[in-house]
């Protein structure tokens, strides 16, 4: 999976494909709920309320559910891989 950090990491064709996919999601409803039946686990610091709300709203609009861990969860000594294992998550993105 490619991470979208810089436009320069993508070809013109890949960027156009992203916009085409976005148009399909918005207009046709062809991919109206790509996150239906999926749960996304979120970790945010206390200072990132705007980012957190944007992610939660986007996930909800795409048909998904969220589990929001409190900011203090990031301060625990427990390895994040162990916490993901409790949730039966096979991959950390």
N, C-alpha and C positions, 0 to 999 in steps of 0.2 A: 504494500500500500504506500502510495506517495503522500507525503505531508505537504500541505499548501503553505509554504513559508514565503517564497519569493515567486513573482510572476516569471522571472527568468528561468526557473526550474522546469517550466512547461513550454511545450511547443505551441505555435499558433493554433494548430489543429486541436490540441488538448484543451486550450482555453475556449475555443469555439464550441467544443463538445460540452463543456461545463455550462455555457450559456444556453445551449440547445436543451440540455437536460432541465435547467431551471425553467425555461419557457414551457416545457411539457408538464412539469410539476404544477405550475401556476395555471395553465389554461385548460388542458385536456382532462386533468384529474387522472391521467394515465398512470402516474406514480404518486397518487394522492397521499398514500400512507405508507411510505417505504419503511417506517419504523414501527408499523403495527405489530403488536405482539412482542416488541423488544423493550427492554429496560436498560437505561443508561445510568451508570453510577457517576456522580459528580463530586469532585473535591474542589472547593474554592476557599481562599483566605477570606477573612471578614471584610477586607477592604475592596473586594471585587463584586459588589452587589449588582452593578450594571451588567457586567459580563455574565454573572450567574443567572440573572433574570432573562437575558437574551438567549442563553443556551436552553434554559428550561422552557421558555416560550417556543423556541424553534423546534425542540424535540416534541413538545406537545402538539404543535401544528402539523408535524409529520407523522403523527399517530403513535408516538412512543410515550413511555413513562419514565420518570426519573426517581432515583434514590439520591438524596442529597446528604452527604456526610457532613457533620458539623466541622468547622475549621479546627477545633481542638483535636479531631481525629488525626490530623497531619502531624501533631506534636507527640503522638504516642510512640513508644519504642517498638511496637509490633511492626514487622516487615509488611509493606503494602502488598507483596505477593501473597502472603498468608491471608490477608483480608480479602483479596480477590478470590482466593480459593474457597473461602466460606460462602461467597456469593455464586460459586460454580461458574466463574468467568474463565474462559479458556485463553483469552488474549487481553493484554493491557495495551490500549492505544495511547 
